[in-house]
Structure formats: C-alpha cells, structure tokens
Amino acid sequence: MPDQGTGLSAPHAATPSGKPRARSLGIPFDGTPGPWNAITDVPGVEVGYTTLIRGTSVRTGVTAIHPRGAAGAGDPVAAAFFSQNGNGEMTGVSWIGESGTFSGPVAITNTHAVGVAHAAIVAWAIRHHPHLAEAWLLPVAAETWDGYLNDINSPNVTEQDCLDALQGAATGPVEEGCWPTTTPSPRRGPTPAAPDR
C-alpha cells in the first residue's frame, strides 16, 4: 500500500521501526527497490545485528551478513575489495584478492572491534560448521569508524554481541542505523542498559 505523501509502498517509505528512508525524503535513486528495500531482497541473504546504546557515550554494534544463509556458509560467493580512502580495515582481503571468492559470514562493526568480530566468526563456524574449520578459516570482518557517535576506545562490542548477530540473522526487513535497544529487535532481543564506561 502506498504511503500517503510519497506514493511509496511501506517498506520503501520507512524502516521497520518507522524511520523515513531516503526515497521518502526526496533523495532519488536509479532502479526499483525489491520488496523489502534491503540486501535481504537477494535470495538466500540473511542479516542479523546487535545495536548497543548505553548512556550517552555508547552508540555502536555489529551487523552480520550470511550471503548464502547460515546453512550455506561453505558455499563460496564471488567477492572483490576496494578501499575508497585507503584507510579501511577488512580481514580476509588477501584471499578475496587471490581467489575472487570467500566463504562464510561477513561482520561489520566499529574500527576497534574488527578483531572481536573476526574471532566471533571463527567461533560461530567451529560451532555450526566444524567441517569448514578443519582446514582453515579466513573470516571477513570489516570496520566503519563510529568515533563521533561512540566511545570507540572502550571495549563495548563483545564476542557474544557478534555471535548474537550471527545467530539472529534472518531474511525479511532490515532496520537501519542505531535504534533504541529497549525495543526488541527482530534479529536480537533488547540489550540491557548499562552505565557509561
């Protein structure tokens, strides 16, 4: 059903929590979005996330993407790497550059939690796909700097946060940006509020 003011269907006009999307704000894009206006419109892709909002200084989290679904972690996908500013950290790029593929999930988190996300992907693979870990694992964990929003130097993202995002991944609509964790996530339940660190 189209939104009254924009003519866009509900998933194209707003996020699952009701935040306006770019098209509903008048920002044009080429092409036509899929039914969820999300990466999960691609068949098989599953996304999970953990958002951490605590006090006034913690605004961070982790997003986990299973390109072929959690069950298809051993089925490689085509891959490439490009560093726009020459300063991004992403594990697994040597193998991507050599083979043009990678297997397993991808995690995106803050700059100082890339190692934590990498370790979580290894732990998840050992638990859910032990046959993949018998040879070697080269997880893909990437960063985005959230230091303007978050006390990036505090160890806020834990391995369990990453595991929760990996385990909670699903198809369907995907929330965007930081959102209050007092509301249960479709991907993960609420994160208890904690004092600033």
Disulfide bonds with the S-S distance in Angstrom:
none
